[in-house]
Amino acid sequence: MSKIASQTPAAVSESRKKVTTKSLHHKKQQGELITMLTAYDYPTAMMIDRVGMDIILVGDSLGMVVLGYANTLPVTMDEMLHHCRAVARGAETALLVGDMPFMSYQVSVEDAMLNAGRFLQEAGMDAVKLEGGRERLEAVRGIVGAGIPVMGHLGLTPQSVNQLGGFRTQGKSAAAATRLLEDALLLEDAGCFSIVLESVPGRLGEFISKKLGIPTIGIGAGAGCDGQVLVTHDLLGLFDRFTPKFARRYANIYAEMERAFTAYRRDVENGAFPGPEHTSGMAEEEWEAFLRVSQNGT
């Protein structure tokens, strides 16, 4: 068991140094697995940071699990920056990565650089993430050239869900797998410090991870990646519309919330809440004085 794994969350928070792109690279070199979760608000970010997660991603998945959109495409820069600021207030040591939303980096390199800069300058992020391979190399180079760390994202790229024909595993044919490997190598060459591999065959995820000098973070890409990420709402059972096949539910918070909300509604309707223990008192003489004043109409 590692030193961090054996510590309490509070001890981890107090003893850990700020995670950087350099320290993530070192973890890959040492064969240490990288941990990553999404967060979209202050209290969640504070807890994820407290338990010692390496990376917190403010994903555009917030469009689906927080804002109720059908997919990630409607998410705007303003929405992303709003949630990133909340997360930045709650986290101290994890590397903070902001997800660049649809059309914030596809139009031009200049737009990509300006929007990426806003994540750092206005929202307190340490890095940005964007989707795509060879078609995004110029944007990656421009952003990296501006001094902004970039995390790539290959495989199932949700912003391209319409082009991909749905949320399907990618890289299952030899040709598709070859293209994914080539794109990963190109992104590394363009300056990405890490790459998310989503919904690709496990053996392909492991093969690409071994070919790259930078860390890979898998989500539905097998145990052979250099790290793993999940959407926190999937992990907690907090998103009831569906749970991806690759997600493990570690809790069922949605069911517990339903139980608690129902119990509260019933207690209010039945007069069981609030009780005396939830109500402030008032000295009898003060109450009598109040009644006298109120009865006199003054």
Kinemage of the C-alpha trace (Angstrom):
@kinemage 1
@onewidth
@group {chain A} dominant
@subgroup {mainchain}
@vectorlist {calphas} color= white
{ca met a 1} P 0.000 0.000 0.000
{ca ser a 2} L 1.328 3.459 -0.931
{ca lys a 3} L 1.952 6.138 1.663
{ca ile a 4} L -0.930 8.255 0.367
{ca ala a 5} L -3.337 5.307 0.215
{ca ser a 6} L -2.739 4.552 3.883
{ca gln a 7} L -3.384 8.119 5.072
{ca thr a 8} L -6.669 9.688 6.137
{ca pro a 9} L -8.200 12.205 3.676
{ca ala a 10} L -7.252 15.110 5.939
{ca ala a 11} L -3.652 13.907 6.178
{ca val a 12} L -3.446 13.486 2.417
{ca ser a 13} L -4.693 17.031 1.884
{ca glu a 14} L -2.191 18.490 4.333
{ca ser a 15} L 0.867 16.556 3.139
{ca arg a 16} L 0.445 16.628 -0.641
{ca lys a 17} L 2.161 19.051 -2.962
{ca lys a 18} L 0.428 20.592 -5.965
{ca val a 19} L 0.102 18.104 -8.817
{ca thr a 20} L 1.692 19.320 -12.052
{ca thr a 21} L 2.076 18.029 -15.595
{ca lys a 22} L 5.664 17.207 -14.681
{ca ser a 23} L 4.662 15.134 -11.651
{ca leu a 24} L 2.149 13.218 -13.800
{ca his a 25} L 4.900 12.424 -16.287
{ca his a 26} L 7.034 11.197 -13.383
{ca lys a 27} L 4.226 8.917 -12.211
{ca lys a 28} L 4.065 7.296 -15.646
{ca gln a 29} L 7.830 6.767 -15.639
{ca gln a 30} L 7.599 5.155 -12.197
{ca gly a 31} L 4.651 2.962 -13.171
{ca glu a 32} L 2.337 4.697 -10.688
{ca leu a 33} L -1.292 4.889 -11.786
{ca ile a 34} L -2.960 8.294 -12.130
{ca thr a 35} L -6.381 9.065 -10.662
{ca met a 36} L -8.875 11.523 -12.128
{ca leu a 37} L -12.519 12.463 -11.521
{ca thr a 38} L -14.886 15.144 -12.755
{ca ala a 39} L -16.247 17.943 -10.586
{ca tyr a 40} L -18.577 20.810 -11.376
{ca asp a 41} L -19.004 22.598 -8.027
{ca tyr a 42} L -17.151 23.756 -4.920
{ca pro a 43} L -18.082 21.048 -2.359
{ca thr a 44} L -17.449 18.164 -4.754
{ca ala a 45} L -14.093 19.598 -5.797
{ca met a 46} L -13.118 20.120 -2.160
{ca met a 47} L -13.835 16.483 -1.271
{ca ile a 48} L -12.168 15.037 -4.383
{ca asp a 49} L -9.100 17.137 -3.653
{ca arg a 50} L -9.168 16.137 0.016
{ca val a 51} L -8.928 12.402 -0.726
{ca gly a 52} L -5.849 12.883 -2.915
{ca met a 53} L -7.073 12.690 -6.519
{ca asp a 54} L -4.366 13.616 -9.011
{ca ile a 55} L -6.556 15.423 -11.541
{ca ile a 56} L -9.942 17.116 -11.407
{ca leu a 57} L -11.610 17.564 -14.784
{ca val a 58} L -14.355 20.131 -15.143
{ca gly a 59} L -15.866 18.216 -18.029
{ca asp a 60} L -18.400 19.437 -20.538
{ca ser a 61} L -20.267 16.350 -19.317
{ca leu a 62} L -21.774 18.882 -16.914
{ca gly a 63} L -24.159 19.665 -19.769
{ca met a 64} L -25.781 16.264 -19.310
{ca val a 65} L -25.377 15.470 -15.607
{ca val a 66} L -25.868 18.984 -14.184
{ca leu a 67} L -27.656 21.130 -16.777
{ca gly a 68} L -29.945 18.468 -18.254
{ca tyr a 69} L -28.927 18.746 -21.911
{ca ala a 70} L -29.349 15.705 -24.158
{ca asn a 71} L -25.606 15.764 -24.954
{ca thr a 72} L -22.555 17.994 -24.506
{ca leu a 73} L -23.010 20.073 -27.662
{ca pro a 74} L -25.072 22.958 -26.179
{ca val a 75} L -22.540 23.729 -23.430
{ca thr a 76} L -21.151 27.256 -23.713
{ca met a 77} L -17.889 28.888 -22.683
{ca asp a 78} L -19.717 30.966 -20.068
{ca glu a 79} L -21.212 27.824 -18.524
{ca met a 80} L -17.833 26.094 -18.459
{ca leu a 81} L -16.075 29.085 -16.914
{ca his a 82} L -18.792 29.454 -14.269
{ca his a 83} L -18.350 25.851 -13.089
{ca cys a 84} L -14.563 25.985 -13.396
{ca arg a 85} L -14.424 28.963 -11.043
{ca ala a 86} L -16.461 27.058 -8.460
{ca val a 87} L -14.174 24.029 -8.710
{ca ala a 88} L -11.040 26.167 -8.475
{ca arg a 89} L -12.295 27.620 -5.189
{ca gly a 90} L -12.640 24.114 -3.748
{ca ala a 91} L -9.383 22.457 -4.840
{ca glu a 92} L -5.823 23.215 -3.784
{ca thr a 93} L -3.513 20.388 -4.867
{ca ala a 94} L -5.115 18.473 -7.761
{ca leu a 95} L -4.247 19.461 -11.318
{ca leu a 96} L -7.330 21.292 -12.626
{ca val a 97} L -8.316 20.715 -16.252
{ca gly a 98} L -11.079 22.635 -18.004
{ca asp a 99} L -12.913 21.014 -20.912
{ca met a 100} L -13.079 23.262 -23.973
{ca pro a 101} L -16.697 23.163 -25.196
{ca phe a 102} L -17.962 22.539 -28.713
{ca met a 103} L -16.944 25.252 -31.209
{ca ser a 104} L -14.587 26.994 -28.767
{ca tyr a 105} L -11.505 25.668 -30.591
{ca gln a 106} L -12.676 24.308 -33.968
{ca val a 107} L -13.150 27.588 -35.860
{ca ser a 108} L -9.618 28.982 -35.790
{ca val a 109} L -6.327 28.671 -33.971
{ca glu a 110} L -6.756 32.224 -32.712
{ca asp a 111} L -10.138 31.415 -31.171
{ca ala a 112} L -8.713 28.254 -29.638
{ca met a 113} L -5.848 30.168 -28.028
{ca leu a 114} L -8.070 32.952 -26.693
{ca asn a 115} L -10.659 30.569 -25.266
{ca ala a 116} L -8.017 28.306 -23.737
{ca gly a 117} L -6.461 31.350 -22.099
{ca arg a 118} L -9.773 32.245 -20.474
{ca phe a 119} L -9.794 28.930 -18.601
{ca leu a 120} L -6.533 29.882 -16.889
{ca gln a 121} L -6.951 33.638 -16.624
{ca glu a 122} L -10.618 33.829 -15.602
{ca ala a 123} L -11.408 30.421 -14.113
{ca gly a 124} L -8.309 29.240 -12.245
{ca met a 125} L -7.640 26.120 -14.311
{ca asp a 126} L -4.150 24.673 -14.749
{ca ala a 127} L -4.754 23.156 -18.199
{ca val a 128} L -7.394 22.569 -20.855
{ca lys a 129} L -8.698 19.481 -22.638
{ca leu a 130} L -9.911 19.293 -26.210
{ca glu a 131} L -11.172 16.504 -28.446
{ca gly a 132} L -9.774 15.233 -31.735
{ca gly a 133} L -6.586 14.063 -33.381
{ca arg a 134} L -4.816 15.168 -36.527
{ca glu a 135} L -7.518 17.690 -37.384
{ca arg a 136} L -6.755 19.575 -34.135
{ca leu a 137} L -2.949 19.677 -34.310
{ca glu a 138} L -2.682 23.350 -35.202
{ca ala a 139} L -4.993 24.303 -32.353
{ca val a 140} L -2.958 22.188 -29.927
{ca arg a 141} L 0.304 23.705 -31.121
{ca gly a 142} L -1.084 27.219 -30.822
{ca ile a 143} L -2.415 26.699 -27.305
{ca val a 144} L 0.751 24.955 -26.111
{ca gly a 145} L 2.795 27.684 -27.749
{ca ala a 146} L 0.903 30.217 -25.642
{ca gly a 147} L 2.119 28.408 -22.522
{ca ile a 148} L -1.118 26.551 -21.788
{ca pro a 149} L -0.918 22.793 -21.077
{ca val a 150} L -3.227 20.698 -23.261
{ca met a 151} L -4.763 17.293 -22.557
{ca gly a 152} L -5.906 15.480 -25.704
{ca his a 153} L -8.970 13.250 -26.064
{ca leu a 154} L -9.285 10.390 -28.557
{ca gly a 155} L -11.609 7.469 -29.210
{ca leu a 156} L -15.217 8.232 -28.405
{ca thr a 157} L -15.273 12.023 -28.530
{ca pro a 158} L -18.729 13.126 -27.317
{ca gln a 159} L -18.658 16.436 -29.187
{ca ser a 160} L -18.514 14.390 -32.425
{ca val a 161} L -21.352 12.069 -31.393
{ca asn a 162} L -23.431 12.926 -34.471
{ca gln a 163} L -20.521 12.233 -36.796
{ca leu a 164} L -19.683 8.994 -34.978
{ca gly a 165} L -23.262 7.765 -35.170
{ca gly a 166} L -23.816 7.607 -31.424
{ca phe a 167} L -21.941 6.676 -28.270
{ca arg a 168} L -20.064 3.669 -29.657
{ca thr a 169} L -16.730 2.027 -29.001
{ca gln a 170} L -14.062 3.314 -31.377
{ca gly a 171} L -10.946 1.682 -32.866
{ca lys a 172} L -12.401 -1.807 -33.252
{ca ser a 173} L -11.081 -2.382 -36.786
{ca ala a 174} L -7.400 -2.571 -37.728
{ca ala a 175} L -7.692 0.608 -39.798
{ca ala a 176} L -9.473 2.528 -37.045
{ca ala a 177} L -7.005 1.314 -34.428
{ca thr a 178} L -4.083 2.384 -36.622
{ca arg a 179} L -5.585 5.835 -37.051
{ca leu a 180} L -6.047 6.184 -33.290
{ca leu a 181} L -2.425 5.242 -32.656
{ca glu a 182} L -1.248 7.702 -35.295
{ca asp a 183} L -3.412 10.458 -33.818
{ca ala a 184} L -2.057 9.772 -30.335
{ca leu a 185} L 1.528 10.039 -31.544
{ca leu a 186} L 0.708 13.223 -33.444
{ca leu a 187} L -0.895 14.811 -30.368
{ca glu a 188} L 2.148 13.906 -28.287
{ca asp a 189} L 4.402 15.479 -30.906
{ca ala a 190} L 2.204 18.598 -30.944
{ca gly a 191} L 2.815 19.081 -27.224
{ca cys a 192} L -0.050 17.424 -25.315
{ca phe a 193} L 0.984 16.495 -21.778
{ca ser a 194} L -1.594 13.677 -21.576
{ca ile a 195} L -4.341 12.019 -23.613
{ca val a 196} L -7.741 10.700 -22.553
{ca leu a 197} L -8.659 7.453 -24.337
{ca glu a 198} L -12.406 6.882 -24.242
{ca ser a 199} L -14.306 3.741 -25.233
{ca val a 200} L -11.581 1.891 -27.121
{ca pro a 201} L -10.705 -1.829 -26.890
{ca gly a 202} L -8.612 -2.598 -23.822
{ca arg a 203} L -5.704 -4.077 -25.738
{ca leu a 204} L -5.584 -0.980 -27.950
{ca gly a 205} L -5.598 1.316 -24.926
{ca glu a 206} L -2.674 -0.589 -23.452
{ca phe a 207} L -0.767 -0.647 -26.753
{ca ile a 208} L -1.110 3.111 -27.262
{ca ser a 209} L -0.154 3.760 -23.629
{ca lys a 210} L 3.086 1.838 -24.061
{ca lys a 211} L 3.925 3.672 -27.297
{ca leu a 212} L 3.532 7.122 -25.762
{ca gly a 213} L 5.934 8.939 -23.482
{ca ile a 214} L 3.050 10.967 -22.031
{ca pro a 215} L 0.386 9.532 -19.690
{ca thr a 216} L -2.897 8.159 -20.993
{ca ile a 217} L -6.075 8.410 -18.941
{ca gly a 218} L -8.599 5.723 -19.742
{ca ile a 219} L -12.375 5.788 -19.535
{ca gly a 220} L -13.692 2.560 -20.953
{ca ala a 221} L -10.241 1.834 -22.382
{ca gly a 222} L -9.102 -0.974 -20.101
{ca ala a 223} L -6.677 -1.314 -17.222
{ca gly a 224} L -3.595 -0.889 -19.416
{ca cys a 225} L -3.805 2.910 -19.472
{ca asp a 226} L -1.618 5.033 -17.210
{ca gly a 227} L -4.615 6.286 -15.254
{ca gln a 228} L -8.399 6.230 -15.056
{ca val a 229} L -11.187 8.802 -15.046
{ca leu a 230} L -14.897 8.538 -14.342
{ca val a 231} L -17.728 11.033 -14.344
{ca thr a 232} L -18.359 11.555 -10.638
{ca his a 233} L -22.128 11.420 -11.082
{ca asp a 234} L -21.769 7.922 -12.574
{ca leu a 235} L -19.506 6.807 -9.733
{ca leu a 236} L -21.966 8.070 -7.108
{ca gly a 237} L -25.115 6.816 -8.812
{ca leu a 238} L -26.255 10.427 -8.979
{ca phe a 239} L -27.272 10.456 -12.649
{ca asp a 240} L -30.287 8.235 -13.205
{ca arg a 241} L -30.848 8.561 -16.969
{ca phe a 242} L -28.243 5.924 -17.781
{ca thr a 243} L -24.922 4.517 -16.573
{ca pro a 244} L -22.232 3.819 -19.197
{ca lys a 245} L -21.095 0.209 -19.460
{ca phe a 246} L -17.548 1.173 -18.482
{ca ala a 247} L -18.552 2.999 -15.288
{ca arg a 248} L -18.524 1.353 -11.854
{ca arg a 249} L -21.153 2.647 -9.437
{ca tyr a 250} L -19.547 2.968 -6.005
{ca ala a 251} L -22.684 4.366 -4.351
{ca asn a 252} L -26.365 4.969 -5.091
{ca ile a 253} L -26.788 8.556 -3.981
{ca tyr a 254} L -29.779 9.103 -6.283
{ca ala a 255} L -31.821 6.498 -4.409
{ca glu a 256} L -30.749 7.932 -1.057
{ca met a 257} L -31.737 11.446 -2.180
{ca glu a 258} L -35.137 10.143 -3.282
{ca arg a 259} L -35.628 8.488 0.113
{ca ala a 260} L -34.603 11.622 2.013
{ca phe a 261} L -36.706 14.021 -0.092
{ca thr a 262} L -39.767 11.786 0.229
{ca ala a 263} L -39.319 11.501 3.993
{ca tyr a 264} L -39.007 15.291 4.295
{ca arg a 265} L -42.152 15.896 2.237
{ca arg a 266} L -44.128 13.465 4.384
{ca asp a 267} L -42.845 14.949 7.637
{ca val a 268} L -43.875 18.453 6.559
{ca glu a 269} L -47.282 17.277 5.356
{ca asn a 270} L -47.858 15.334 8.614
{ca gly a 271} L -46.639 18.120 10.871
{ca ala a 272} L -43.703 16.048 12.117
{ca phe a 273} L -41.163 18.648 10.965
{ca pro a 274} L -40.106 21.037 12.319
{ca gly a 275} L -40.205 19.820 15.909
{ca pro a 276} L -39.361 21.656 19.142
{ca glu a 277} L -35.714 20.705 18.743
{ca his a 278} L -35.617 22.593 15.429
{ca thr a 279} L -37.303 25.742 16.774
{ca ser a 280} L -35.820 28.701 18.646
{ca gly a 281} L -37.313 29.655 21.990
{ca met a 282} L -38.212 33.006 23.522
{ca ala a 283} L -38.263 34.014 27.195
{ca glu a 284} L -41.806 34.064 28.585
{ca glu a 285} L -41.520 37.621 29.903
{ca glu a 286} L -40.350 38.846 26.504
{ca trp a 287} L -43.257 37.091 24.830
{ca glu a 288} L -45.713 38.651 27.270
{ca ala a 289} L -44.189 42.071 26.640
{ca phe a 290} L -44.483 41.534 22.907
{ca leu a 291} L -48.180 40.598 23.265
{ca arg a 292} L -48.900 43.695 25.288
{ca val a 293} L -47.223 45.919 22.694
{ca ser a 294} L -48.925 44.215 19.778
{ca gln a 295} L -52.374 44.414 21.434
{ca asn a 296} L -51.913 48.125 21.959
{ca gly a 297} L -51.270 48.505 18.246
{ca thr a 298} L -47.806 49.955 18.637
